[in-house]
Amino acid sequence: MNDRETKTVLIVDGSATMLYYLGILLKRLEYSVLATDTPEHALTIMDRTLPSVIVTAIAFPAMNVFDFIKTVKSRERNRTIPVIVLTAEEHESTRSACLDAGCVAYLLKPVDPSALHRAIQAAVETIPRENIRINTSLKTVIGEKQEREAAERIEYATTISEKGMYVRMLSPLAKNELLPVRVYVEDREIKAKAMVLYTNAFERGTFTEPGMGLKFIEISEDDQRFLRDFINAQLVSDIVVDPPEESAGFDLDLAK
């Protein structure tokens, strides 16, 4: 469930493949996306639309990334826009130069979805969300069997992260209640102890999904790692690496 204002990411990269890949990935992370292949056109875009954050490559034919960052920061209108550099150049001198120019993060390609998400969250959110959560529909067992009564409840998790999930149910449990849960991801049963952080009751005439947000209090490192890998795999699944530009599915705002 997305309860935050949608942020806009401006991608600047000379590779159409990277523009496509990052655009789809960022949309799956629930960001709005603008994209262009040159820093010069990125500046033009910012004359009419202010992004929440810029994600830029280093190598361009004309303006280099250092001059681009300095130009962004020199304009009163753009001064507070954070810039994240994404590059294959693993050189400390380049990293230091980018940070000195004013970028807030320096990430290496191929970028890990979790690392990119954390960098953007840190740059644009007052209270950053550390872990990626995705929409899903996973069978979840709440509670455990008891001798004389069936205390188990079979429900479905509609969002999940490596640290918790939202379970859809008409009669959610009380806030702060601790309970055992089992969630089935692919062919794996993940067991955890969870705490109810918040609840949403069913109300007529509203669009809020009834249920409860759970935080995992006890979960094995192996299961947490499996969830992280599963979420990352879902984010990049079915992204074709070299598609025709017209199939990108987002506003590929390339200079003419």
Long-range contacts (C-beta under 8 A, 24 or more apart in sequence): 1-158, 1-159, 1-166, 1-209, 2-30, 4-125, 6-30, 6-31, 6-32, 7-31, 7-32, 7-52, 7-53, 7-120, 7-124, 8-32, 8-33, 8-34, 8-49, 8-50, 8-51, 8-52, 8-53, 9-33, 9-34, 9-51, 9-52, 9-53, 9-54, 9-55, 9-120, 10-34, 10-35, 10-36, 10-42, 10-45, 10-46, 10-51, 10-53, 10-54, 10-55, 11-35, 11-36, 11-55, 11-56, 12-36, 12-37, 12-38, 12-39, 12-42, 12-54, 12-55, 12-56, 12-57, 12-68, 13-37, 13-56, 13-57, 13-86, 14-38, 14-57, 14-59, 14-60, 14-61, 15-57, 16-245, 17-241, 17-242, 18-57, 18-109, 19-248, 19-252, 20-239, 20-240, 20-243, 20-245, 20-248, 20-252, 21-239, 21-241, 22-55, 22-86, 22-111, 23-248, 23-249, 23-250, 23-252, 24-239, 24-248, 24-249, 24-250, 25-113, 25-116, 25-235, 25-236, 25-239, 26-55, 26-116, 27-249, 27-250, 28-134, 28-235, 29-113, 29-116, 29-117, 29-120, 29-132, 29-235, 31-120, 33-250, 33-251, 34-251, 34-253, 35-250, 35-251, 35-252, 35-253, 35-254, 36-253, 36-254, 36-255, 37-254, 37-255, 38-62, 38-63, 38-255, 39-63, 39-65, 39-67, 39-68, 39-71, 40-255, 41-253, 41-254, 41-255, 42-68, 43-68, 43-71, 43-72, 44-255, 45-253, 46-72, 46-75, 46-77, 46-78, 46-81, 50-77, 50-78, 50-81, 51-81, 52-81, 52-124, 53-81, 53-82, 53-83, 53-84, 53-120, 53-123, 53-124, 54-81, 54-82, 54-83, 54-84, 55-84, 55-86, 55-116, 55-120, 56-83, 56-84, 56-85, 56-86, 57-85, 57-86, 57-87, 58-85, 58-87, 58-89, 58-94, 58-98, 59-87, 65-98, 65-101, 66-97, 66-98, 66-101, 69-98, 69-101, 69-102, 69-103, 70-101, 70-102, 72-102, 73-101, 73-102, 82-123, 82-124, 84-116, 84-119, 84-120, 84-123, 86-111, 86-116, 112-232, 113-231, 113-232, 113-235, 113-236, 114-228, 114-232, 130-163, 131-161, 131-162, 131-163, 132-161, 132-231, 132-232, 132-235, 133-159, 133-160, 133-161, 133-164, 133-165, 133-231, 134-159, 134-160, 134-161, 134-231, 134-234, 134-235, 135-159, 136-160, 136-234, 138-165, 138-183, 138-184, 138-185, 139-183, 139-184, 140-165, 140-167, 140-181, 140-182, 140-183, 140-184, 141-181, 141-182, 141-183, 142-167, 142-169, 142-173, 142-179, 142-181, 143-179, 143-180, 144-180, 155-211, 157-183, 158-209, 158-211, 160-185, 160-227, 160-231, 161-227, 161-231, 162-224, 162-225, 162-227, 162-228, 162-231, 163-215, 163-216, 163-224, 164-194, 164-197, 164-213, 164-214, 164-215, 164-216, 165-194, 165-213, 165-214, 166-209, 166-211, 166-212, 166-213, 166-214, 167-211, 167-212, 167-214, 168-209, 168-210, 168-211, 169-210, 169-211, 169-212, 170-202, 170-210, 172-196, 172-199, 172-200, 172-201, 172-210, 172-211, 172-212, 173-199, 173-212, 174-199, 175-199, 178-217, 181-214, 185-226, 185-227, 185-230, 186-230, 188-223, 188-226, 190-219, 190-223, 190-226, 190-227, 191-219, 191-220, 191-223, 192-216, 192-217, 192-218, 192-219, 192-223, 193-217, 193-218, 193-219
